[in-house]
Amino acid sequence: MHFEFSPEDEAFRQEVRQFFREHVTAEVAHYGFEGAHPVPRDVLRKWQKILHERGWGAPHWPKKFGGTDWSPLRKHIFLEELVNADGLDYGWQGTHMMAPVVIAFGNQWQQETFLPPLLSGDVFWCQGFSEPNSGSDLASLKTRAELDDAGTHYVVNGQKIWTSDAKIADWGFFLVRTDSTVKPQRGISFLLIDMKSPGITVRPIVSIDGGDGLAEVFLENVRVPKENLVGEPGMGWTYAKYLLEKERTSSAFIYFNKRELEKAKAIARAETLDGVPLLETPAFARRVAEIEADILALEWSVLRVLAQESFRDNLDAVVSTLKVRGSELQQRVTELQVDALGPRSLRFYDHGPGRAAHAPQPSEWDDLWPAYAPGRNNMYFFQRAATIYGGAREVQKNIIAKLAFGL
Ligand SMILES: Cc1cc2nc3c(=O)[nH]c(=O)nc-3n(C[C@H](O)[C@H](O)[C@H](O)COP(=O)(O)OP(=O)(O)OC[C@H]3O[C@@H](n4cnc5c(N)ncnc54)[C@H](O)[C@@H]3O)c2cc1C
């Protein structure tokens, strides 16, 4: 199979590339390169304002709401160039997860209230779906939302966990149980909650990479205006599934994998073994070639889905395959970087709790580490989670077995 971008799409790529070349600031590129999480709010805010000014604050939204109406292929090109330039993807949970649901199922008041501050970079969102005993089995979630006697507010009680960016979020979109008398999937609703509401406690979790971007969120008698319910009560499960359908190919993390492979190669060009660049040693070159071939194959699968040429009959199984393959490659490619760096990979993030907890403070030791070292070890550890978040690998394999092979 041969895949070629049209001259128009190539010209578009050049335009986007040029923009990022001129506008990705050193500060943004620093965080983008390291892959630190969470990125400080202020950095994200400034970056989002730059994108918004250009009209690219949320390219995947419909134009009517401040998006672009680009084709899936152009959105793909945009994200690829963004990652290549070490740009940041501002507030994924808000722009890619909350907004599509509010656009599709929310009312005009919700669209006018919640979308503009997201575009302008002034408000951050987190996603409160998972609970301590409800991850893969999300339909069993227990956080309750009950209407008060006046019928004006939901009163929410329960606990969420692994909530990314809760620490910096102003708002969260939550799946809550509003009806326990029906089948589990039918009793779940989609609620927008102000994270500053009385009764909310956010307790950061420091993950294995040293970052503290994850959190537990406790909700105790949190009062949420009824107007913040998106769509119909009991339809939260349907809306959450709609989200997954919107983001069919992103789970392959193809941009990430390609960029991290480039970083691995750059490291292996600079690091030497007996005076020979690692990239020229047969054993290492072979590993690089194997991963590169697998990334290329994955990229072509993604492009085929985007071009809607094939897989139409079994798209759900294909999406699960992309997730399994993409997440395994995220782990292999970051492992490659760490192996290339050897002990020098022990330089942790330049910023954040990772630095405080594990890394030497800035000192004369800094000369021992090349500029490309910070963050590689953190990234390697963080990617252990890639086969868990966004749908655990074993569950994806069950889906493939059932849908593709009828097992
Ligand atoms: C870095 C990170 C960020 C996250 N961010 C968010 C967020 O922002 N918001 C949010 O709501 N959640 C978030 N999550 C949670 C994530 O969605 C869950 O971790 C995921 O759904 C898995 O659920 P679990 O952790 O409860 O594991 P479990 O579902 O308990 O799974 C544990 C293990 O059992 C396996 N398993 C489970 N069920 C089956 C089965 N039926 N058959 C075979 N094997 C099975 C799984 O594959 C896994 O290996 C995040 C998680 C991580 C790690």
The ligand as an SDF file (V2000), in Angstrom:
LIG
                    3D

 53 58  0  0  0  0  0  0  0  0999 V2000
   -1.4240    7.7190   34.5090 C   0  0  0  0  0  0  0  0  0  0  0  0
   -2.8880    7.5130   34.6510 C   0  0  0  0  0  0  0  0  0  0  0  0
   -3.7640    8.5690   34.4010 C   0  0  0  0  0  0  0  0  0  0  0  0
   -5.1340    8.3970   34.5770 C   0  0  0  0  0  0  0  0  0  0  0  0
   -5.9620    9.4880   34.4150 N   0  0  0  0  0  0  0  0  0  0  0  0
   -7.2880    9.3400   34.6880 C   0  0  0  0  0  0  0  0  0  0  0  0
   -8.1620   10.4900   34.6550 C   0  0  0  0  0  0  0  0  0  0  0  0
   -7.7330   11.6160   34.3940 O   0  0  0  0  0  0  0  0  0  0  0  0
   -9.4510   10.3030   34.9720 N   0  0  0  0  0  0  0  0  0  0  0  0
   -9.9770    9.0750   35.2620 C   0  0  0  0  0  0  0  0  0  0  0  0
  -11.1740    8.9820   35.4930 O   0  0  0  0  0  0  0  0  0  0  0  0
   -9.1710    7.9660   35.3180 N   0  0  0  0  0  0  0  0  0  0  0  0
   -7.8520    8.0850   35.0440 C   0  0  0  0  0  0  0  0  0  0  0  0
   -7.0220    6.9890   35.1170 N   0  0  0  0  0  0  0  0  0  0  0  0
   -7.5760    5.7040   35.5350 C   0  0  0  0  0  0  0  0  0  0  0  0
   -7.6430    4.6750   34.4330 C   0  0  0  0  0  0  0  0  0  0  0  0
   -8.7030    4.9330   33.5640 O   0  0  0  0  0  0  0  0  0  0  0  0
   -7.7550    3.2960   35.0970 C   0  0  0  0  0  0  0  0  0  0  0  0
   -6.5260    3.0640   35.7900 O   0  0  0  0  0  0  0  0  0  0  0  0
   -8.0060    2.1920   34.1300 C   0  0  0  0  0  0  0  0  0  0  0  0
   -9.3130    2.2920   33.6010 O   0  0  0  0  0  0  0  0  0  0  0  0
   -7.8370    0.8100   34.7910 C   0  0  0  0  0  0  0  0  0  0  0  0
   -8.6340    0.7090   35.9150 O   0  0  0  0  0  0  0  0  0  0  0  0
   -8.0110    0.2770   37.3390 P   0  0  0  0  0  0  0  0  0  0  0  0
   -6.8200    1.1120   37.6170 O   0  0  0  0  0  0  0  0  0  0  0  0
   -9.1220    0.2640   38.3110 O   0  0  0  0  0  0  0  0  0  0  0  0
   -7.4920   -1.2070   37.1300 O   0  0  0  0  0  0  0  0  0  0  0  0
   -8.3740   -2.5250   37.0610 P   0  0  0  0  0  0  0  0  0  0  0  0
   -9.5410   -2.3030   36.1740 O   0  0  0  0  0  0  0  0  0  0  0  0
   -8.6240   -3.0050   38.4450 O   0  0  0  0  0  0  0  0  0  0  0  0
   -7.3820   -3.4990   36.3430 O   0  0  0  0  0  0  0  0  0  0  0  0
   -6.2880   -4.1240   37.0420 C   0  0  0  0  0  0  0  0  0  0  0  0
   -5.7040   -5.1730   36.1120 C   0  0  0  0  0  0  0  0  0  0  0  0
   -6.6920   -6.1750   35.8410 O   0  0  0  0  0  0  0  0  0  0  0  0
   -6.8780   -6.3050   34.4380 C   0  0  0  0  0  0  0  0  0  0  0  0
   -8.2960   -6.5260   34.1460 N   0  0  0  0  0  0  0  0  0  0  0  0
   -9.3540   -5.7900   34.5690 C   0  0  0  0  0  0  0  0  0  0  0  0
  -10.5010   -6.2880   34.0810 N   0  0  0  0  0  0  0  0  0  0  0  0
  -10.1680   -7.3740   33.3410 C   0  0  0  0  0  0  0  0  0  0  0  0
  -10.9030   -8.3110   32.5650 C   0  0  0  0  0  0  0  0  0  0  0  0
  -12.2400   -8.2210   32.4570 N   0  0  0  0  0  0  0  0  0  0  0  0
  -10.2290   -9.2870   31.9180 N   0  0  0  0  0  0  0  0  0  0  0  0
   -8.8720   -9.4010   32.0080 C   0  0  0  0  0  0  0  0  0  0  0  0
   -8.1110   -8.5440   32.7340 N   0  0  0  0  0  0  0  0  0  0  0  0
   -8.7490   -7.5410   33.3780 C   0  0  0  0  0  0  0  0  0  0  0  0
   -6.4200   -4.9990   33.8290 C   0  0  0  0  0  0  0  0  0  0  0  0
   -5.9780   -5.1610   32.4980 O   0  0  0  0  0  0  0  0  0  0  0  0
   -5.2630   -4.6150   34.7500 C   0  0  0  0  0  0  0  0  0  0  0  0
   -4.0850   -5.2660   34.3590 O   0  0  0  0  0  0  0  0  0  0  0  0
   -5.6550    7.1410   34.9490 C   0  0  0  0  0  0  0  0  0  0  0  0
   -4.7750    6.0700   35.1730 C   0  0  0  0  0  0  0  0  0  0  0  0
   -3.4170    6.2420   35.0400 C   0  0  0  0  0  0  0  0  0  0  0  0
   -2.5100    5.0830   35.3160 C   0  0  0  0  0  0  0  0  0  0  0  0
  1  2  1  0
  2  3  1  0
  2 52  2  0
  3  4  2  0
  4  5  1  0
  4 50  1  0
  5  6  2  0
  6  7  1  0
  6 13  1  0
  7  8  2  0
  7  9  1  0
  9 10  1  0
 10 11  2  0
 10 12  1  0
 12 13  2  0
 13 14  1  0
 14 15  1  0
 14 50  1  0
 15 16  1  0
 16 17  1  0
 16 18  1  0
 18 19  1  0
 18 20  1  0
 20 21  1  0
 20 22  1  0
 22 23  1  0
 23 24  1  0
 24 25  2  0
 24 26  1  0
 24 27  1  0
 27 28  1  0
 28 29  2  0
 28 30  1  0
 28 31  1  0
 31 32  1  0
 32 33  1  0
 33 34  1  0
 33 48  1  0
 34 35  1  0
 35 36  1  0
 35 46  1  0
 36 37  1  0
 36 45  1  0
 37 38  2  0
 38 39  1  0
 39 40  1  0
 39 45  2  0
 40 41  1  0
 40 42  2  0
 42 43  1  0
 43 44  2  0
 44 45  1  0
 46 47  1  0
 46 48  1  0
 48 49  1  0
 50 51  2  0
 51 52  1  0
 52 53  1  0
M  END
$$$$
